[in-house]
Amino acid sequence: MKSIVRLAVVAGLAATFLGVFGAAVGPQEARAETRGVSLRSFAFSPATVNAKVGEAVRWINDEDAVPHTVTTEAAGGFNSGRLAPGDSFSRQFDTAGAYQYFCQIHPRMRGVVLVGDATGAPGTPFAALPSAPISTRMTGANENPAVTTPANGTFIATPGTDSLKWQMQAYGNGLLVAHIHSGAAGTNGPVVAFLYGPDAGKNLVDVGGTLTVANLVGPMAGNWKAFSDALAAGTLYANAHTAANPGGEARGQIPASAAATAPRPPATGTGLAVTSSSTSYLPVAVLATLILLGAGGSATYARSRRSIR
């Protein structure tokens, strides 16, 4: 009988202790889990993350030497800023919904966080670009309005995921500056990237480089998607300007063809009598002129304050 009484007393004391202790500390709150996303090989892995309301997602840049960002497509969302290799970024999601995001440096990288019962997929990448080099012949006849001039040139470009490798060779009397403009064939539009100049004026220009989002200006500044979509739609054009024709001396719509055609020197302005029938991209005479004039080299991405359409 005494044993039963002792057990009852012990049980009562235990219950009292647990009740008091439990009241003192309160119920233990469940810790929010953290989902992980790796930024590797120019992709978000996994590209789709399912999370509960209140959970967090952590992105870590696992590249060897490439920076990335984690940026929502919708305005007013989150932006990690530049993440160097080894850097990470976390975000807690307290509201259900689909959060599409991308990398501002490599905009084809797309991902989505689905919080709660939300459904969806990563955002649609840019319009498909030509896989082979594209080329256009620059002439005065392509200007709007058309210009009577012996000036001409060739613009060749190879699109990449987040860049455009290009080469421009142009002949003309006093070429001052060249740009890529936004506009359909037969229409004029604003400058969106610089290719050459401003310069005092040359009769032969042979420049090249690689455009990225950092080189875009005007209405497409910081917006590689707009540039990429316009390139795929054929609503960009290369335009070289002179003092005689500040609106444009020689123009070519991009893209125009799949194969390049070397430009012909104008009848006047170069000081060369071209008699060779060679179809080489850089005839010997032209190469010699390049050496004499010092026209080779990389393009200068300087922004001119002059208003040249």
C-alpha positions in Angstrom: 0.0 0.0 0.0 2.9 2.3 0.9 4.5 1.6 -2.4 1.4 2.6 -4.3 1.2 5.8 -2.3 4.9 6.6 -3.0 4.4 6.0 -6.8 1.4 8.3 -6.8 3.3 11.1 -5.0 6.3 10.7 -7.4 3.9 10.8 -10.4 2.2 13.9 -9.0 5.5 15.7 -8.4 6.7 14.8 -11.9 3.6 16.1 -13.5 3.8 19.3 -11.5 7.5 19.8 -12.4 6.8 19.2 -16.1 3.8 21.6 -16.0 5.8 24.3 -14.3 8.8 23.8 -16.6 6.7 23.7 -19.7 4.9 26.9 -18.7 8.2 28.6 -18.1 9.8 27.8 -21.4 6.7 27.6 -23.6 6.2 25.4 -26.6 9.2 24.9 -28.8 8.7 26.7 -32.1 9.5 24.7 -35.3 12.6 26.1 -37.0 12.0 27.3 -40.6 13.9 25.1 -43.0 16.3 26.5 -45.6 16.2 25.3 -49.2 19.5 25.4 -51.1 20.2 26.4 -54.7 23.6 26.1 -56.4 24.7 28.5 -59.1 26.9 26.4 -61.2 27.7 26.0 -64.9 25.6 29.1 -65.7 22.4 27.6 -64.3 20.4 27.5 -61.1 20.3 24.0 -59.6 17.5 23.1 -59.0 15.8 25.6 -61.2 12.4 25.1 -59.4 12.3 25.1 -55.6 9.2 24.3 -53.6 9.0 25.9 -50.2 6.5 26.2 -47.3 5.4 29.6 -46.1 8.0 30.9 -43.7 10.8 28.8 -45.2 14.0 30.4 -46.6 16.0 29.7 -49.7 19.7 30.1 -49.8 21.6 30.6 -53.1 25.4 30.0 -53.2 27.7 30.7 -56.1 29.6 27.5 -56.7 31.3 28.7 -59.9 35.1 28.8 -60.1 35.5 32.4 -61.3 32.1 33.7 -62.6 29.9 36.2 -60.7 26.1 35.9 -60.7 23.0 37.6 -59.3 19.7 36.4 -58.0 17.1 38.9 -59.1 13.3 38.7 -59.3 11.8 39.5 -62.7 8.9 41.4 -61.1 9.6 45.0 -60.0 10.0 45.6 -56.3 11.3 42.1 -55.6 14.6 40.9 -54.2 18.1 41.3 -55.7 21.2 39.7 -54.3 23.6 42.1 -55.9 26.8 40.7 -57.4 27.7 37.3 -55.9 31.3 36.4 -56.4 32.3 32.7 -56.3 31.7 31.4 -52.8 29.2 34.2 -51.9 25.7 33.3 -50.9 22.3 35.1 -50.6 19.3 34.1 -48.5 15.6 35.1 -48.6 12.7 34.1 -46.4 9.3 33.7 -48.0 6.4 34.6 -45.8 3.8 34.9 -48.5 2.6 32.2 -50.9 3.2 32.7 -54.5 5.5 32.0 -57.5 8.7 34.0 -57.4 10.5 34.0 -60.8 14.1 35.2 -60.9 17.1 35.3 -63.1 20.8 36.4 -63.2 21.3 40.0 -64.4 24.8 39.2 -65.6 23.7 36.0 -67.5 20.0 36.7 -68.2 19.4 33.2 -69.7 19.8 31.8 -66.2 16.2 31.4 -64.9 14.7 29.9 -61.8 11.5 30.0 -59.7 10.6 29.6 -56.0 7.1 28.2 -55.5 5.8 29.0 -52.0 2.8 27.3 -50.5 0.4 25.9 -53.1 1.7 28.1 -55.9 2.5 26.6 -59.3 4.6 27.8 -62.2 7.9 27.5 -64.0 11.0 29.6 -64.5 10.5 32.6 -66.8 10.8 32.3 -70.5 14.3 32.9 -71.8 14.9 35.4 -74.6 13.8 34.9 -78.1 16.0 32.3 -80.0 19.0 33.9 -81.6 20.8 32.8 -84.8 23.4 30.2 -84.0 25.7 31.1 -86.8 27.4 34.4 -87.5 25.1 37.0 -89.0 26.2 39.7 -91.5 24.8 42.8 -93.1 26.1 45.1 -95.9 26.1 48.8 -94.9 25.3 51.2 -97.7 23.8 54.6 -98.2 20.8 53.2 -99.9 19.7 51.6 -96.6 19.6 55.0 -94.9 16.3 56.7 -94.2 16.2 58.8 -96.3 18.6 57.1 -98.7 22.0 58.7 -99.1 24.0 58.9 -102.4 27.5 57.9 -101.3 30.3 55.5 -102.3 30.7 54.6 -98.6 29.9 51.1 -97.6 30.8 48.5 -95.0 30.2 45.1 -93.5 29.0 44.3 -90.0 29.4 40.7 -88.8 28.2 39.5 -85.4 28.0 36.2 -83.5 25.4 36.2 -80.8 26.1 34.5 -77.4 24.0 33.8 -74.4 24.7 37.2 -72.9 27.0 38.8 -75.4 27.5 39.8 -79.0 30.9 39.3 -80.6 31.1 41.7 -83.6 33.4 43.1 -86.3 32.8 46.1 -88.5 34.8 47.2 -91.5 33.7 50.4 -93.2 35.0 52.7 -96.0 33.9 56.3 -96.3 35.0 59.9 -96.4 35.6 61.0 -92.8 33.8 58.4 -90.7 33.2 60.0 -87.3 31.3 57.5 -85.2 29.3 54.2 -85.6 26.6 52.7 -83.5 24.0 50.0 -83.3 20.5 51.6 -83.4 17.1 50.3 -82.5 14.6 50.4 -85.4 13.1 48.3 -88.2 14.2 48.5 -91.8 13.1 51.9 -93.2 12.8 53.6 -89.9 15.2 55.5 -87.7 15.7 54.8 -84.0 17.9 55.7 -81.0 21.4 54.6 -80.3 21.6 51.5 -78.1 25.4 50.6 -78.4 28.6 52.3 -79.5 30.8 50.6 -82.1 33.4 53.3 -83.1 34.4 56.8 -82.2 33.8 59.6 -81.7 36.9 60.3 -83.9 38.2 63.1 -86.1 37.2 61.2 -89.1 38.8 58.3 -91.0 38.4 56.9 -94.4 38.7 53.3 -93.3 37.6 51.8 -90.0 38.2 48.2 -89.0 37.1 47.6 -85.4 35.7 44.8 -83.4 34.8 43.8 -79.9 32.2 42.1 -77.6 29.0 43.8 -76.5 27.5 42.9 -73.1 24.8 44.4 -71.0 27.3 46.9 -69.6 27.8 48.4 -73.1 24.1 49.1 -73.8 22.9 52.7 -73.7 19.8 54.7 -74.4 16.4 52.9 -74.0 18.1 49.5 -73.7 20.6 50.4 -71.0 20.9 47.6 -68.6 18.4 45.5 -70.5 20.0 42.6 -72.4 16.6 41.0 -72.9 15.4 43.9 -74.9 18.5 43.9 -77.0 18.5 40.2 -77.5 14.8 40.2 -78.5 15.4 43.0 -80.9 18.3 41.2 -82.5 16.2 38.1 -83.0 13.4 40.2 -84.5 15.7 42.0 -86.9 15.0 45.5 -85.4 18.6 46.6 -84.9 20.8 48.2 -87.4 24.5 49.2 -87.7 25.0 52.8 -88.7 28.2 54.8 -89.6 28.0 58.6 -89.5 30.0 61.4 -91.1 30.0 65.2 -90.9 28.3 65.4 -94.3 25.6 62.9 -93.2 25.3 63.1 -89.4 22.1 61.1 -89.6 23.9 58.2 -91.2 26.3 57.6 -94.1 26.1 53.8 -94.4 23.6 51.5 -92.7 22.8 47.8 -92.5 19.9 46.0 -90.9 20.8 43.2 -88.4 20.5 40.3 -89.2 20.5 40.4 -93.0 22.2 37.2 -94.2 24.1 34.2 -93.0 27.3 34.9 -94.8 29.5 38.0 -94.9 30.3 39.9 -98.0 33.5 42.1 -97.8 32.9 45.8 -98.5 34.3 47.5 -101.5 36.5 50.6 -101.1 34.7 53.8 -102.3 35.7 55.4 -105.6 37.0 58.4 -103.6 38.3 59.0 -100.2 40.9 56.2 -99.7 43.7 57.4 -102.0 44.0 53.8 -103.3 43.4 52.5 -106.7 42.1 49.0 -106.0 42.6 46.8 -109.0 42.7 43.4 -107.4 39.9 41.0 -108.1 40.6 39.0 -104.9 37.6 38.3 -102.7 39.8 38.1 -99.6 38.2 39.7 -96.6 41.2 42.0 -96.1 43.0 42.6 -99.5 46.7 43.3 -99.3 46.2 46.9 -100.2 43.6 47.4 -97.5 45.9 45.7 -94.9 48.7 48.1 -95.9 46.3 51.0 -95.4 45.4 49.7 -92.0 49.0 49.8 -91.0 49.6 53.3 -92.4 46.5 54.8 -90.9 46.6 52.8 -87.6 43.0 52.0 -88.0 43.2 48.6 -86.4 42.4 47.8 -82.7 39.5 47.4 -80.4 36.5 49.6 -80.4 36.2 52.4 -78.0 33.0 52.4 -76.0 32.9 56.2 -75.4 29.6 57.9 -75.1 29.3 61.0 -77.3 27.3 63.9 -76.0 26.4 64.8 -79.6 22.9 63.9 -80.6 23.2 61.6 -83.5 20.2 59.6 -84.4 
